[in-house]
Amino acid sequence: MDQVFMFFMSFMLVLARIIGFFVQAPIWGSKHINDKVLVGLAACTAIVIFPNVPLPDDIPGSPIIFIILLASQLFIGMVMGYTAFLCMACSQFGGEMLDIQLGLSSAAASDPSSKGTINLIRRLQFYLAMTLYLIFDGHHILMKAVAKSFDIIPLTGTRFSGKLIEELIFLSGQILYIGVQIALPAMGALFMVQIALGVMARVAPQMNVFMMSFPLNILVGLSMLIATIPILARYYGRLFETNNDWLIKVMQLLIPQ
């Protein structure tokens, strides 16, 4: 009976880490998936992974300690899921910058994948990144990473250090750096358009350059965005590989001493 109880508590720890991961990770963390379905998927995944998980020799019987262990496993899963979602956050930020430059900030609509209201180009960039993520088999790589995490991060021990916080802050800062790179081709073209319009306003003051700039910015910006989609596809492929390296580094920082 004690052995069965230990298996049950170990399973709950495995389930807590997987739920924490699914809540934050791309695809599974989307509001397109119902919360009940998400919990069911996490439970099914835990059932599949559990036979291969190295079980601890002993789990403390104190309820308080067990709750702390559950919270730590949930946190581990959320940290891994957040790190995996950073590549999607970069694409969203790049799209948001283009929305602002194109004057489409007011054309916002509800988007369940982002759990809120987002603009048009941001949504386009996000779904482009998500489609490429599935094409490049990123969801399977994530599942392998979750299964591997149980081999290197034990159920009853982890490490929460200052280096982990510093790494998460650094990775969060990459959203700005990579987002600018994603939006740079279209923003560069829009910058040239603004220079041309400024010169035109000086040469022909009678022209209504301000009203002309709105359709012209949208035309140039969307044209450049469409033209650079093949380049973005290759860039996203490298970004996903870099994101996998980020996930490995974060997992290493969670390994107990």
Secondary structure as a PSIPRED ss2 file (coil, helix, strand):
# PSIPRED VFORMAT (PSIPRED V4.0)

   1 M C   1.000  0.000  0.000
   2 D H   0.000  1.000  0.000
   3 Q H   0.000  1.000  0.000
   4 V H   0.000  1.000  0.000
   5 F H   0.000  1.000  0.000
   6 M H   0.000  1.000  0.000
   7 F H   0.000  1.000  0.000
   8 F H   0.000  1.000  0.000
   9 M H   0.000  1.000  0.000
  10 S H   0.000  1.000  0.000
  11 F H   0.000  1.000  0.000
  12 M H   0.000  1.000  0.000
  13 L H   0.000  1.000  0.000
  14 V H   0.000  1.000  0.000
  15 L H   0.000  1.000  0.000
  16 A H   0.000  1.000  0.000
  17 R H   0.000  1.000  0.000
  18 I H   0.000  1.000  0.000
  19 I H   0.000  1.000  0.000
  20 G H   0.000  1.000  0.000
  21 F H   0.000  1.000  0.000
  22 F H   0.000  1.000  0.000
  23 V H   0.000  1.000  0.000
  24 Q H   0.000  1.000  0.000
  25 A C   1.000  0.000  0.000
  26 P C   1.000  0.000  0.000
  27 I C   1.000  0.000  0.000
  28 W C   1.000  0.000  0.000
  29 G C   1.000  0.000  0.000
  30 S C   1.000  0.000  0.000
  31 K C   1.000  0.000  0.000
  32 H C   1.000  0.000  0.000
  33 I C   1.000  0.000  0.000
  34 N C   1.000  0.000  0.000
  35 D H   0.000  1.000  0.000
  36 K H   0.000  1.000  0.000
  37 V H   0.000  1.000  0.000
  38 L H   0.000  1.000  0.000
  39 V H   0.000  1.000  0.000
  40 G H   0.000  1.000  0.000
  41 L H   0.000  1.000  0.000
  42 A H   0.000  1.000  0.000
  43 A H   0.000  1.000  0.000
  44 C H   0.000  1.000  0.000
  45 T H   0.000  1.000  0.000
  46 A H   0.000  1.000  0.000
  47 I H   0.000  1.000  0.000
  48 V H   0.000  1.000  0.000
  49 I H   0.000  1.000  0.000
  50 F H   0.000  1.000  0.000
  51 P H   0.000  1.000  0.000
  52 N H   0.000  1.000  0.000
  53 V C   1.000  0.000  0.000
  54 P C   1.000  0.000  0.000
  55 L C   1.000  0.000  0.000
  56 P C   1.000  0.000  0.000
  57 D C   1.000  0.000  0.000
  58 D C   1.000  0.000  0.000
  59 I C   1.000  0.000  0.000
  60 P C   1.000  0.000  0.000
  61 G C   1.000  0.000  0.000
  62 S C   1.000  0.000  0.000
  63 P H   0.000  1.000  0.000
  64 I H   0.000  1.000  0.000
  65 I H   0.000  1.000  0.000
  66 F H   0.000  1.000  0.000
  67 I H   0.000  1.000  0.000
  68 I H   0.000  1.000  0.000
  69 L H   0.000  1.000  0.000
  70 L H   0.000  1.000  0.000
  71 A H   0.000  1.000  0.000
  72 S H   0.000  1.000  0.000
  73 Q H   0.000  1.000  0.000
  74 L H   0.000  1.000  0.000
  75 F H   0.000  1.000  0.000
  76 I H   0.000  1.000  0.000
  77 G H   0.000  1.000  0.000
  78 M H   0.000  1.000  0.000
  79 V H   0.000  1.000  0.000
  80 M H   0.000  1.000  0.000
  81 G H   0.000  1.000  0.000
  82 Y H   0.000  1.000  0.000
  83 T H   0.000  1.000  0.000
  84 A H   0.000  1.000  0.000
  85 F H   0.000  1.000  0.000
  86 L H   0.000  1.000  0.000
  87 C H   0.000  1.000  0.000
  88 M H   0.000  1.000  0.000
  89 A H   0.000  1.000  0.000
  90 C H   0.000  1.000  0.000
  91 S H   0.000  1.000  0.000
  92 Q H   0.000  1.000  0.000
  93 F H   0.000  1.000  0.000
  94 G H   0.000  1.000  0.000
  95 G H   0.000  1.000  0.000
  96 E H   0.000  1.000  0.000
  97 M H   0.000  1.000  0.000
  98 L H   0.000  1.000  0.000
  99 D H   0.000  1.000  0.000
 100 I H   0.000  1.000  0.000
 101 Q H   0.000  1.000  0.000
 102 L H   0.000  1.000  0.000
 103 G C   1.000  0.000  0.000
 104 L C   1.000  0.000  0.000
 105 S C   1.000  0.000  0.000
 106 S C   1.000  0.000  0.000
 107 A C   1.000  0.000  0.000
 108 A E   0.000  0.000  1.000
 109 A E   0.000  0.000  1.000
 110 S E   0.000  0.000  1.000
 111 D E   0.000  0.000  1.000
 112 P C   1.000  0.000  0.000
 113 S C   1.000  0.000  0.000
 114 S C   1.000  0.000  0.000
 115 K C   1.000  0.000  0.000
 116 G E   0.000  0.000  1.000
 117 T E   0.000  0.000  1.000
 118 I E   0.000  0.000  1.000
 119 N E   0.000  0.000  1.000
 120 L H   0.000  1.000  0.000
 121 I H   0.000  1.000  0.000
 122 R H   0.000  1.000  0.000
 123 R H   0.000  1.000  0.000
 124 L H   0.000  1.000  0.000
 125 Q H   0.000  1.000  0.000
 126 F H   0.000  1.000  0.000
 127 Y H   0.000  1.000  0.000
 128 L H   0.000  1.000  0.000
 129 A H   0.000  1.000  0.000
 130 M H   0.000  1.000  0.000
 131 T H   0.000  1.000  0.000
 132 L H   0.000  1.000  0.000
 133 Y H   0.000  1.000  0.000
 134 L H   0.000  1.000  0.000
 135 I H   0.000  1.000  0.000
 136 F C   1.000  0.000  0.000
 137 D C   1.000  0.000  0.000
 138 G H   0.000  1.000  0.000
 139 H H   0.000  1.000  0.000
 140 H H   0.000  1.000  0.000
 141 I H   0.000  1.000  0.000
 142 L H   0.000  1.000  0.000
 143 M H   0.000  1.000  0.000
 144 K H   0.000  1.000  0.000
 145 A H   0.000  1.000  0.000
 146 V H   0.000  1.000  0.000
 147 A H   0.000  1.000  0.000
 148 K H   0.000  1.000  0.000
 149 S H   0.000  1.000  0.000
 150 F H   0.000  1.000  0.000
 151 D H   0.000  1.000  0.000
 152 I H   0.000  1.000  0.000
 153 I C   1.000  0.000  0.000
 154 P C   1.000  0.000  0.000
 155 L C   1.000  0.000  0.000
 156 T C   1.000  0.000  0.000
 157 G C   1.000  0.000  0.000
 158 T C   1.000  0.000  0.000
 159 R C   1.000  0.000  0.000
 160 F C   1.000  0.000  0.000
 161 S C   1.000  0.000  0.000
 162 G H   0.000  1.000  0.000
 163 K H   0.000  1.000  0.000
 164 L H   0.000  1.000  0.000
 165 I H   0.000  1.000  0.000
 166 E H   0.000  1.000  0.000
 167 E H   0.000  1.000  0.000
 168 L H   0.000  1.000  0.000
 169 I H   0.000  1.000  0.000
 170 F H   0.000  1.000  0.000
 171 L H   0.000  1.000  0.000
 172 S H   0.000  1.000  0.000
 173 G H   0.000  1.000  0.000
 174 Q H   0.000  1.000  0.000
 175 I H   0.000  1.000  0.000
 176 L H   0.000  1.000  0.000
 177 Y H   0.000  1.000  0.000
 178 I H   0.000  1.000  0.000
 179 G H   0.000  1.000  0.000
 180 V H   0.000  1.000  0.000
 181 Q H   0.000  1.000  0.000
 182 I H   0.000  1.000  0.000
 183 A H   0.000  1.000  0.000
 184 L H   0.000  1.000  0.000
 185 P H   0.000  1.000  0.000
 186 A H   0.000  1.000  0.000
 187 M H   0.000  1.000  0.000
 188 G H   0.000  1.000  0.000
 189 A H   0.000  1.000  0.000
 190 L H   0.000  1.000  0.000
 191 F H   0.000  1.000  0.000
 192 M H   0.000  1.000  0.000
 193 V H   0.000  1.000  0.000
 194 Q H   0.000  1.000  0.000
 195 I H   0.000  1.000  0.000
 196 A H   0.000  1.000  0.000
 197 L H   0.000  1.000  0.000
 198 G H   0.000  1.000  0.000
 199 V H   0.000  1.000  0.000
 200 M H   0.000  1.000  0.000
 201 A H   0.000  1.000  0.000
 202 R H   0.000  1.000  0.000
 203 V H   0.000  1.000  0.000
 204 A C   1.000  0.000  0.000
 205 P C   1.000  0.000  0.000
 206 Q C   1.000  0.000  0.000
 207 M C   1.000  0.000  0.000
 208 N C   1.000  0.000  0.000
 209 V H   0.000  1.000  0.000
 210 F H   0.000  1.000  0.000
 211 M H   0.000  1.000  0.000
 212 M H   0.000  1.000  0.000
 213 S H   0.000  1.000  0.000
 214 F H   0.000  1.000  0.000
 215 P H   0.000  1.000  0.000
 216 L H   0.000  1.000  0.000
 217 N H   0.000  1.000  0.000
 218 I H   0.000  1.000  0.000
 219 L H   0.000  1.000  0.000
 220 V H   0.000  1.000  0.000
 221 G H   0.000  1.000  0.000
 222 L H   0.000  1.000  0.000
 223 S H   0.000  1.000  0.000
 224 M H   0.000  1.000  0.000
 225 L H   0.000  1.000  0.000
 226 I H   0.000  1.000  0.000
 227 A H   0.000  1.000  0.000
 228 T C   1.000  0.000  0.000
 229 I H   0.000  1.000  0.000
 230 P H   0.000  1.000  0.000
 231 I H   0.000  1.000  0.000
 232 L H   0.000  1.000  0.000
 233 A H   0.000  1.000  0.000
 234 R H   0.000  1.000  0.000
 235 Y H   0.000  1.000  0.000
 236 Y H   0.000  1.000  0.000
 237 G H   0.000  1.000  0.000
 238 R H   0.000  1.000  0.000
 239 L H   0.000  1.000  0.000
 240 F H   0.000  1.000  0.000
 241 E H   0.000  1.000  0.000
 242 T H   0.000  1.000  0.000
 243 N H   0.000  1.000  0.000
 244 N H   0.000  1.000  0.000
 245 D H   0.000  1.000  0.000
 246 W H   0.000  1.000  0.000
 247 L H   0.000  1.000  0.000
 248 I H   0.000  1.000  0.000
 249 K H   0.000  1.000  0.000
 250 V H   0.000  1.000  0.000
 251 M H   0.000  1.000  0.000
 252 Q H   0.000  1.000  0.000
 253 L H   0.000  1.000  0.000
 254 L C   1.000  0.000  0.000
 255 I C   1.000  0.000  0.000
 256 P C   1.000  0.000  0.000
 257 Q C   1.000  0.000  0.000
